[in-house]
Amino acid sequence: MNKEQLVEEVAKSGGFSKKNAEKAVTCVLDSILQALKDGREVQLVGFGKFEVRYRDARMGRSRATGEEVELPAGKVPVFTAGIAMKQALNAPKHRSTRG
């Protein structure tokens, strides 16, 4: 699902206009990004947690050429799924009882 599809789902499920749904989705994503830039984590109970971690420089391999390249140190975003999300994704599918 891309952002446009997410906006359509939010509009449909929330009864919003597409324009208002797009504003809402954009504001939520911008707010999460700004919190991460400010060094804060964002925890949405039941959904998951967004945070920034520091990764040391390391050696990697170029996909195009296969040669080793040094990957610089830097900050990387990390998402950890919440317990409720994990349970929802692993719940058994409801089976029809029709024969």
ABEGO torsion letter per residue (X at the ends): XBAAAAAAAAAAAAGBBAAAAAAAAAAAAAAAAAAAAAGBBBBBBGAEBBBBBBBBBBBBBBAAAGBBBBBBBEBBBBBBBBAAAAAAAABBBBBBABX
